Amino acid sequence: MGSFSIWHWLIVLLIVVMVFGTKKLKNMGSDLGGAVKGFKDGMKDGGATPEDKPATPPVTHQVNSAAAAEKNTIDVEAKTKS
């Protein structure tokens, strides 16, 4: 009584296919497979030593230029209201 027989699982599978359709189930399966593959690649890359990883240039110059651009902007609404 506690476990399901093969017939129960076949009925559940039939209902799921009728509700979602085969195309949507295929897309969900391929998305899940891609996520698992990405996770495995991430786990493999996460265990690499720092010498194995390529050096990336610092991004401080881009952040500083963006901060400088924000300093020079003028809020027009604030000027007209005051």
PLY file of the C-alpha trace (Angstrom):
ply
format ascii 1.0
element vertex 82
property float x
property float y
property float z
element edge 81
property int vertex1
property int vertex2
end_header
0.00 0.00 0.00
2.91 2.37 0.68
4.66 1.92 -2.67
3.38 2.62 -6.14
3.23 -0.06 -8.79
4.35 0.40 -12.39
0.75 1.10 -13.42
0.51 4.06 -11.06
3.70 5.57 -12.52
2.48 5.02 -16.09
-0.79 6.80 -15.32
1.08 9.72 -13.72
3.42 9.91 -16.73
0.44 9.89 -19.12
-1.24 12.73 -17.22
1.98 14.79 -17.17
2.42 14.33 -20.93
-1.21 15.31 -21.53
-0.92 18.44 -19.38
2.46 19.74 -20.55
2.82 18.21 -24.00
5.86 16.48 -25.43
7.48 19.62 -26.86
7.49 21.45 -23.52
8.78 18.35 -21.72
11.58 18.02 -24.29
12.56 21.67 -23.79
12.52 21.28 -20.01
14.70 18.18 -20.28
17.26 19.89 -22.48
17.31 22.91 -20.15
17.85 20.65 -17.16
20.63 18.79 -18.98
22.35 22.07 -19.87
22.11 23.23 -16.26
23.65 20.00 -14.98
26.45 20.26 -17.56
27.12 23.86 -16.58
27.18 22.89 -12.90
29.67 20.10 -13.56
31.90 22.44 -15.58
31.70 25.01 -12.81
32.66 22.44 -10.19
35.58 21.32 -12.33
36.76 24.92 -12.85
36.24 25.74 -9.17
38.85 23.18 -8.13
41.52 24.63 -10.43
44.53 26.30 -8.85
45.09 30.05 -9.39
48.06 29.31 -11.67
45.77 27.46 -14.06
43.36 30.36 -14.44
44.21 33.16 -16.90
44.90 36.53 -15.32
42.18 39.11 -15.83
42.98 42.81 -15.96
41.57 44.92 -13.13
38.35 46.78 -13.87
39.08 49.80 -11.67
39.62 52.17 -14.59
36.13 51.56 -15.95
34.56 51.99 -12.53
36.44 55.25 -11.92
35.38 56.71 -15.26
31.76 55.77 -14.55
31.98 57.41 -11.12
33.49 60.55 -12.68
30.68 60.68 -15.22
28.13 60.51 -12.40
29.81 63.42 -10.60
29.42 65.66 -13.64
25.74 64.95 -14.25
23.24 67.60 -13.25
19.74 66.82 -12.07
17.55 69.18 -14.09
14.45 68.60 -11.97
16.30 69.56 -8.80
17.50 72.82 -10.37
14.07 73.87 -11.60
12.29 73.05 -8.31
14.66 74.98 -6.05
0 1
1 2
2 3
3 4
4 5
5 6
6 7
7 8
8 9
9 10
10 11
11 12
12 13
13 14
14 15
15 16
16 17
17 18
18 19
19 20
20 21
21 22
22 23
23 24
24 25
25 26
26 27
27 28
28 29
29 30
30 31
31 32
32 33
33 34
34 35
35 36
36 37
37 38
38 39
39 40
40 41
41 42
42 43
43 44
44 45
45 46
46 47
47 48
48 49
49 50
50 51
51 52
52 53
53 54
54 55
55 56
56 57
57 58
58 59
59 60
60 61
61 62
62 63
63 64
64 65
65 66
66 67
67 68
68 69
69 70
70 71
71 72
72 73
73 74
74 75
75 76
76 77
77 78
78 79
79 80
80 81
